[in-house]
Every structure is written in structure tokens, then in C-alpha cells.
Amino acid sequence: MPTLAGRTLFITGASRGIGLAIALRAAREGANIVVAAKTETPHPRLPGTIHSAAAEIEAAGAPFGAKALAVAVDIRDEAAIERAVEAAVARFGGIDALVNNASAISLTGTAATPMKRFDLMSGVNVRGTFACSQACLPHLKAAAAAGRNPHILTLAPPLNLRARWFKDHLAYTIAKYGMSMCVLGMAEEFRALGIAVNALWPRTIIATSALAMIPGMNERLENCRRPEILADAAHAILLRSAREATGNFYLDEDVLTQEGVTDFTPYAVKPGMPLLPDIFLD
């Protein structure tokens, strides 16, 4: 049965939340994790740094030989990305999978979105996804040549051009759909290379500390699922054949259903509470 043991995952935004959950799931199977994120010192409102995440990942993966590398990187800066990739390759010998998890969010309308926030979302979401994929590409090619089943997995929604998904938070939608278009294009571009490129998105809203900072959401966390549902789905995707499973816009529930999961109750923050559907899904 295939596993992630011995593989190296470069995960952006892995200091907390969904990125950390994906890292922990992979480490418990023996994968090495590159924690690529900005937070080096504790944030006053958000828990976790690259160093605390790396320590938690190594503790979780210690019985399986997993190691973690903390690298401080703002993915809007291609030079910082290149340094992080070089550090990862120097430490682990290569990169087998890139998880484009880092993302900035502001669910604001046009008049209420400062251009600084627009630039942040565009820079992190679209530019960061493109730049990280570009920087990791030579090493993913090498992984393909070595038969190591390379993947790019991006936390991005299926493209849905209904106006309702644009009218209330246009800047955010543009930024997230930019990530989705990276998936669409790169999947075809890299198909012949044997590098899988897929998207993953939650069916329901996921409870994270960043979500709790959005006005009105802290009171609704009981109506959400935990990041572990995405971690389990990501794990399943990364084990699929890179030459066969590419160009897909996966939903977490669908992936896990295909893996034989029938009970999603354990993923709920508070089992029995009605769940909030995520955006971009009809």
C-alpha cells in the first residue's frame, strides 16, 4: 500500500490551520515537511510560528522518522521562495510535492476593499501560487524522472462564474480564482512531465484561527468542520498516481467518499450542529 514515507512536502502557510493539519497528517506517515510561512515570532492574535509548527510536526512524525524544516518566506517575494526551495533541497535532497495552501482573505465589496488589501490578496494568492510552483518545478521534474509521484496541490475552489460569487467580495474571488486558473493551466502544461496538479476545496467552512478573526465568524465556529478533513483528503490525493489523477478540482467530502469514508461526524467542531457550506459551491 503506498504511503508518503520518505517523501518531502513543501507546504506554504504551514505554521497553523489547514497547512499545519496537512503537514501533521503527512508527518505521521514519515514524510519530511518544509514549513514555508511568514510567522517567525508569535502573532498577538494568531497562534503558531514556523518554529512551533516544525517542532509539533517533528514530534508527531518522530516514530516514523519524519523531519521538519522551518523556513521564513513571504511568498510574494520570489527571491525568498528561491532561498526556501534551495534550503529544502539542501536538507532533504529534493521536493516531491508542493502544497499551495497560503492565502489571504477579505470578504469585502469593491468600495470597502483598500487597494493595499487587493494587492495583498493578489500577491499571496495568485502570484505566490505561481511563483512557488515555478520555483519547485525543476525539483518536481526530477522527482518525476525518479518515479517519486510528484504533485502540486492547491487549496483553490472550482471555477464557478455565477455572478453571486463575485458581487459581495470581488477582489477575493478574483484572487482565489487566479489560484484555480493556475491549477487549470499547469495541469495541462505539466501533464506530459508526469507532475500532477490538482485543487482541493472544502464542502463546508473550516474552523481556523484566521477564520475566527473575520467579523461575525467567531460565533459560528460550531457550525464548521475541523482542518483534519482537508488533511485527510490531501493525503489521499497525494497518494494517487500523478500521471492519472491530474487537472481535478476535488471537494474534500468527495475525495474521502471515494476512499471509503461514510461518517463525517468526527470532523465536525460540534457534532450535530448544522454545517455552513463554503463559498463558490452551488
C-alpha positions, 0 to 999 in steps of 0.5 A: 500500500503506498504511503508518503514515507520518505517523501518531502512536502513543501507546504506554504502557510504551514505554521497553523490551520489547514497547512499545519493539519496537512503537514501533521497528517503527512508527518505521521506517515514519515514524510519530511515537511518544509514549513514555508510561512511568514510567522517567525515570532508569535502573532498577538492574535494568531497562534503558531510560528514556523518554529512551533509548527516544525517542532509539533510536526517533528514530534508527531512524525518522530516514530516514523522518522519524519523531519521538519524544516522551518523556513521564513518566506513571504511568498510574494517575494520570489527571491525568498521562495528561491532561498526556501526551495534551495534550503529544502533541497539542501536538507532533504535532497529534493521536493516531491510535492508542493502544497499551495495552501497560503492565502489571504482573505477579505470578504469585502465589496469593491468600495470597502476593499483598500487597494493595499488589501487587493494587492495583498490578496493578489500577491499571496494568492495568485502570484505566490501560487505561481511563483512557488510552483515555478520555483519547485518545478525543476525539483518536481521534474526530477522527482518525476524522472525518479518515479517519486509521484510528484504533485502540486496541490492547491487549496483553490475552489472550482471555477464557478462564474455565477455572478453571486460569487463575485458581487459581495467580495470581488477582489477575493474571488478574483484572487482565489480564482487566479489560484484555480486558473493556475491549477487549470493551466499547469495541469495541462502544461505539466501533464506530459512531465508526469507532475500532477496538479490538482485543487482541493476545496472544502464542502463546508467552512473550516474552523481556523484561527484566521477564520475566527478573526473575520467579523461575525465568524467567531460565533459560528465556529460550531457550525464548521468542520475541523482542518483534519478533513482537508488533511485527510483528503490531501493525503489521499490525493497525494497518494494517487498516481500523478500521471492519472489523477491530474487537472481535478478540482476535488471537494474534500467530502468527495475525495474521502467518499471515494476512499471509503469514508461514510461518517463525517461526524468526527470532523465536525467542531460540534457534532450535530450542529448544522454545517455552513457550506463554503463559498463558490459551491452551488 
